[in-house]
């Protein structure tokens, strides 16, 4: 009888702690990176090749 009560109490404490905290709506960029857009999307359409086009990057053997 004590074991199910202990499991239930542990689960209640874990759920209570999981609800703590606040997710910010905006995150400041790291210091020294004022010129960077943060957060950015991936992949970057300006630097990544389009499908079917060769890459301009390094070639591997």
Phi, psi and omega per residue, in radians:
X1 nan -0.570 -3.105
X2 -1.304 -0.567 -3.095
X3 -1.130 -0.835 3.095
X4 -1.069 -0.606 3.112
X5 -1.171 -0.692 3.103
X6 -1.140 -0.731 3.110
X7 -1.131 -0.741 3.125
X8 -1.127 -0.731 3.118
X9 -1.152 -0.709 3.111
X10 -1.117 -0.728 3.118
X11 -1.144 -0.675 3.122
X12 -1.135 -0.727 3.114
X13 -1.158 -0.732 -3.140
X14 -1.115 -0.724 3.114
X15 -1.182 -0.641 3.121
X16 -1.152 -0.712 3.121
X17 -1.249 -0.544 -3.133
X18 -1.193 -0.459 3.138
X19 -1.427 -0.142 -3.131
X20 -1.343 2.693 3.068
X21 1.871 2.922 -3.107
X22 -2.462 2.303 3.106
X23 -1.619 2.118 -3.126
X24 -1.250 2.623 3.119
X25 -1.442 -0.344 3.117
X26 -2.435 2.413 -3.140
X27 -1.996 2.249 3.095
X28 -1.260 2.532 3.105
X29 -1.224 2.771 3.090
X30 -1.064 2.685 -3.124
X31 -1.131 2.471 -3.140
X32 1.532 0.038 -3.095
X33 -2.139 0.769 -3.081
X34 -1.107 -0.555 -3.087
X35 -1.362 -0.297 -3.108
X36 -1.361 2.526 2.975
X37 -1.486 2.251 -3.067
X38 -2.397 2.266 -0.217
X39 -1.326 2.711 -3.127
X40 -1.928 2.830 3.133
X41 -1.530 2.693 3.103
X42 -2.245 2.373 -0.083
X43 -1.359 2.716 3.138
X44 -1.367 2.038 -3.087
X45 -1.168 -0.326 3.127
X46 -1.323 -0.552 -3.064
X47 -1.873 -0.356 -3.124
X48 -1.543 2.454 3.132
X49 -1.246 2.710 3.081
X50 -1.333 2.726 3.110
X51 -1.030 2.339 3.126
X52 1.565 -0.103 3.105
X53 -1.809 2.581 3.125
X54 -1.224 2.649 3.123
X55 -1.412 2.583 3.098
X56 -1.643 0.071 -3.088
X57 -1.483 -2.852 -3.107
X58 -1.237 2.544 3.097
X59 -1.818 2.433 -3.139
X60 -1.884 2.532 -3.129
X61 -1.186 nan nan
